[in-house]
Amino acid sequence: MTNMISDLDIPGNQSSPAIQSDWQAGRLAMQGDSYPENSYELFDQVIHWVRHFLSTEQRPLHLELALVYLNTSSVKAMMDIFDLLEEAFATGREVSVDWHYDARNERIAELADEFREDCSYPFAITPVKGEP
Protein backbone atom coordinates (compact mmCIF):
# COMPACT_ATOMS: atom_id res chain seq x y z
CA MET A 1 0.00 0.00 0.00
CA THR A 2 1.47 3.34 -1.02
CA ASN A 3 1.58 6.33 1.27
CA MET A 4 1.37 8.69 -1.67
CA ILE A 5 -1.71 10.83 -2.12
CA SER A 6 -2.86 11.73 -5.60
CA ASP A 7 -2.14 15.18 -6.95
CA LEU A 8 -4.95 17.67 -7.26
CA ASP A 9 -5.91 18.95 -10.68
CA ILE A 10 -9.14 20.85 -10.19
CA PRO A 11 -10.20 22.97 -13.17
CA GLY A 12 -11.29 26.48 -12.34
CA ASN A 13 -14.59 28.02 -13.33
CA GLN A 14 -16.32 31.35 -12.89
CA SER A 15 -16.61 30.95 -9.10
CA SER A 16 -13.87 28.46 -8.19
CA PRO A 17 -10.11 28.70 -8.54
CA ALA A 18 -8.07 26.29 -10.60
CA ILE A 19 -6.00 24.20 -8.20
CA GLN A 20 -2.99 22.06 -9.07
CA SER A 21 -0.61 20.23 -6.79
CA ASP A 22 2.69 18.57 -7.54
CA TRP A 23 3.69 16.18 -4.77
CA GLN A 24 7.15 15.52 -6.21
CA ALA A 25 7.94 19.23 -6.56
CA GLY A 26 6.35 20.17 -3.23
CA ARG A 27 4.14 22.72 -4.93
CA LEU A 28 0.51 23.79 -4.64
CA ALA A 29 -0.92 26.39 -7.03
CA MET A 30 -4.27 28.20 -7.07
CA GLN A 31 -5.47 30.75 -9.60
CA GLY A 32 -8.69 32.68 -10.13
CA ASP A 33 -11.75 33.77 -8.19
CA SER A 34 -12.90 31.85 -5.15
CA TYR A 35 -16.54 32.13 -4.21
CA PRO A 36 -17.70 28.55 -4.76
CA GLU A 37 -21.13 27.41 -3.67
CA ASN A 38 -19.54 24.97 -1.23
CA SER A 39 -16.06 26.18 -0.36
CA TYR A 40 -15.65 23.53 2.35
CA GLU A 41 -16.10 20.77 -0.20
CA LEU A 42 -13.51 22.41 -2.47
CA PHE A 43 -10.96 23.35 0.16
CA ASP A 44 -11.27 20.23 2.32
CA GLN A 45 -9.38 18.26 -0.31
CA VAL A 46 -6.73 21.01 -0.52
CA ILE A 47 -6.32 21.12 3.27
CA HIS A 48 -6.13 17.33 3.34
CA TRP A 49 -3.42 17.36 0.65
CA VAL A 50 -1.36 20.01 2.52
CA ARG A 51 -1.77 18.22 5.86
CA HIS A 52 -0.77 14.88 4.32
CA PHE A 53 2.27 16.37 2.55
CA LEU A 54 3.49 18.09 5.70
CA SER A 55 3.03 14.97 7.82
CA THR A 56 4.72 12.52 5.45
CA GLU A 57 7.39 14.53 3.64
CA GLN A 58 10.38 16.51 4.87
CA ARG A 59 10.79 18.45 1.64
CA PRO A 60 9.86 22.13 1.31
CA LEU A 61 6.30 23.07 0.41
CA HIS A 62 5.69 26.13 -1.76
CA LEU A 63 2.31 27.73 -2.48
CA GLU A 64 1.93 29.75 -5.67
CA LEU A 65 -1.20 31.83 -5.56
CA ALA A 66 -2.85 34.05 -8.12
CA LEU A 67 -6.19 34.44 -6.42
CA VAL A 68 -8.28 37.38 -7.57
CA TYR A 69 -11.26 37.43 -5.21
CA LEU A 70 -12.10 35.39 -2.10
CA ASN A 71 -15.43 35.21 -0.31
CA THR A 72 -15.59 34.87 3.47
CA SER A 73 -15.57 31.07 3.55
CA SER A 74 -12.64 30.96 1.10
CA VAL A 75 -10.73 33.37 3.35
CA LYS A 76 -11.38 31.03 6.29
CA ALA A 77 -10.11 28.04 4.30
CA MET A 78 -6.97 29.92 3.28
CA MET A 79 -6.39 30.85 6.93
CA ASP A 80 -6.57 27.14 7.79
CA ILE A 81 -3.99 26.36 5.08
CA PHE A 82 -1.68 29.17 6.22
CA ASP A 83 -2.03 27.95 9.84
CA LEU A 84 -0.86 24.49 8.75
CA LEU A 85 2.17 26.09 7.08
CA GLU A 86 2.86 28.15 10.20
CA GLU A 87 2.77 25.05 12.42
CA ALA A 88 5.16 23.26 10.06
CA PHE A 89 7.48 26.27 9.89
CA ALA A 90 7.58 26.43 13.70
CA THR A 91 9.02 22.90 13.69
CA GLY A 92 11.76 23.84 11.25
CA ARG A 93 10.05 22.95 7.97
CA GLU A 94 10.75 25.02 4.89
CA VAL A 95 7.48 26.49 3.60
CA SER A 96 6.73 29.57 1.55
CA VAL A 97 3.96 31.45 -0.22
CA ASP A 98 4.22 33.55 -3.36
CA TRP A 99 1.00 35.47 -4.10
CA HIS A 100 0.87 37.15 -7.52
CA TYR A 101 -1.82 39.74 -8.09
CA ASP A 102 -2.91 42.18 -10.77
CA ALA A 103 -1.26 45.50 -9.87
CA ARG A 104 -4.63 47.22 -10.46
CA ASN A 105 -6.34 45.13 -7.77
CA GLU A 106 -5.43 46.85 -4.50
CA ARG A 107 -8.10 44.99 -2.54
CA ILE A 108 -6.51 41.57 -3.07
CA ALA A 109 -3.08 43.01 -2.27
CA GLU A 110 -4.46 44.26 1.05
CA LEU A 111 -6.04 40.87 1.78
CA ALA A 112 -2.78 39.05 1.00
CA ASP A 113 -0.96 41.48 3.28
CA GLU A 114 -3.42 40.76 6.10
CA PHE A 115 -2.71 37.04 5.69
CA ARG A 116 1.03 37.71 5.66
CA GLU A 117 0.87 39.60 8.98
CA ASP A 118 -0.01 36.34 10.75
CA CYS A 119 2.77 34.33 9.09
CA SER A 120 6.42 34.14 10.10
CA TYR A 121 7.51 32.09 7.06
CA PRO A 122 8.49 33.65 3.70
CA PHE A 123 5.36 35.17 2.16
CA ALA A 124 5.90 37.25 -0.99
CA ILE A 125 3.21 39.45 -2.50
CA THR A 126 4.13 40.28 -6.07
CA PRO A 127 2.26 42.66 -8.39
CA VAL A 128 2.05 41.67 -12.04
CA LYS A 129 0.96 43.91 -14.87
CA GLY A 130 -2.55 43.14 -16.02
CA GLU A 131 -3.76 43.22 -19.57
CA PRO A 132 -4.14 46.82 -20.82
C-alpha positions as CSV (number, residue, x, y, z in Angstrom):
1,M,0.0,0.0,0.0
2,T,1.5,3.3,-1.0
3,N,1.6,6.3,1.3
4,M,1.4,8.7,-1.7
5,I,-1.7,10.8,-2.1
6,S,-2.9,11.7,-5.6
7,D,-2.1,15.2,-7.0
8,L,-4.9,17.7,-7.3
9,D,-5.9,19.0,-10.7
10,I,-9.1,20.9,-10.2
11,P,-10.2,23.0,-13.2
12,G,-11.3,26.5,-12.3
13,N,-14.6,28.0,-13.3
14,Q,-16.3,31.3,-12.9
15,S,-16.6,31.0,-9.1
16,S,-13.9,28.5,-8.2
17,P,-10.1,28.7,-8.5
18,A,-8.1,26.3,-10.6
19,I,-6.0,24.2,-8.2
20,Q,-3.0,22.1,-9.1
21,S,-0.6,20.2,-6.8
22,D,2.7,18.6,-7.5
23,W,3.7,16.2,-4.8
24,Q,7.1,15.5,-6.2
25,A,7.9,19.2,-6.6
26,G,6.4,20.2,-3.2
27,R,4.1,22.7,-4.9
28,L,0.5,23.8,-4.6
29,A,-0.9,26.4,-7.0
30,M,-4.3,28.2,-7.1
31,Q,-5.5,30.8,-9.6
32,G,-8.7,32.7,-10.1
33,D,-11.7,33.8,-8.2
34,S,-12.9,31.9,-5.1
35,Y,-16.5,32.1,-4.2
36,P,-17.7,28.6,-4.8
37,E,-21.1,27.4,-3.7
38,N,-19.5,25.0,-1.2
39,S,-16.1,26.2,-0.4
40,Y,-15.7,23.5,2.4
41,E,-16.1,20.8,-0.2
42,L,-13.5,22.4,-2.5
43,F,-11.0,23.4,0.2
44,D,-11.3,20.2,2.3
45,Q,-9.4,18.3,-0.3
46,V,-6.7,21.0,-0.5
47,I,-6.3,21.1,3.3
48,H,-6.1,17.3,3.3
49,W,-3.4,17.4,0.7
50,V,-1.4,20.0,2.5
51,R,-1.8,18.2,5.9
52,H,-0.8,14.9,4.3
53,F,2.3,16.4,2.5
54,L,3.5,18.1,5.7
55,S,3.0,15.0,7.8
56,T,4.7,12.5,5.5
57,E,7.4,14.5,3.6
58,Q,10.4,16.5,4.9
59,R,10.8,18.4,1.6
60,P,9.9,22.1,1.3
61,L,6.3,23.1,0.4
62,H,5.7,26.1,-1.8
63,L,2.3,27.7,-2.5
64,E,1.9,29.7,-5.7
65,L,-1.2,31.8,-5.6
66,A,-2.9,34.1,-8.1
67,L,-6.2,34.4,-6.4
68,V,-8.3,37.4,-7.6
69,Y,-11.3,37.4,-5.2
70,L,-12.1,35.4,-2.1
71,N,-15.4,35.2,-0.3
72,T,-15.6,34.9,3.5
73,S,-15.6,31.1,3.5
74,S,-12.6,31.0,1.1
75,V,-10.7,33.4,3.4
76,K,-11.4,31.0,6.3
77,A,-10.1,28.0,4.3
78,M,-7.0,29.9,3.3
79,M,-6.4,30.8,6.9
80,D,-6.6,27.1,7.8
81,I,-4.0,26.4,5.1
82,F,-1.7,29.2,6.2
83,D,-2.0,28.0,9.8
84,L,-0.9,24.5,8.7
85,L,2.2,26.1,7.1
86,E,2.9,28.2,10.2
87,E,2.8,25.1,12.4
88,A,5.2,23.3,10.1
89,F,7.5,26.3,9.9
90,A,7.6,26.4,13.7
91,T,9.0,22.9,13.7
92,G,11.8,23.8,11.2
93,R,10.0,23.0,8.0
94,E,10.7,25.0,4.9
95,V,7.5,26.5,3.6
96,S,6.7,29.6,1.5
97,V,4.0,31.5,-0.2
98,D,4.2,33.6,-3.4
99,W,1.0,35.5,-4.1
100,H,0.9,37.2,-7.5
101,Y,-1.8,39.7,-8.1
102,D,-2.9,42.2,-10.8
103,A,-1.3,45.5,-9.9
104,R,-4.6,47.2,-10.5
105,N,-6.3,45.1,-7.8
106,E,-5.4,46.9,-4.5
107,R,-8.1,45.0,-2.5
108,I,-6.5,41.6,-3.1
109,A,-3.1,43.0,-2.3
110,E,-4.5,44.3,1.1
111,L,-6.0,40.9,1.8
112,A,-2.8,39.0,1.0
113,D,-1.0,41.5,3.3
114,E,-3.4,40.8,6.1
115,F,-2.7,37.0,5.7
116,R,1.0,37.7,5.7
117,E,0.9,39.6,9.0
118,D,0.0,36.3,10.8
119,C,2.8,34.3,9.1
120,S,6.4,34.1,10.1
121,Y,7.5,32.1,7.1
122,P,8.5,33.6,3.7
123,F,5.4,35.2,2.2
124,A,5.9,37.2,-1.0
125,I,3.2,39.5,-2.5
126,T,4.1,40.3,-6.1
127,P,2.3,42.7,-8.4
128,V,2.0,41.7,-12.0
129,K,1.0,43.9,-14.9
130,G,-2.6,43.1,-16.0
131,E,-3.8,43.2,-19.6
132,P,-4.1,46.8,-20.8
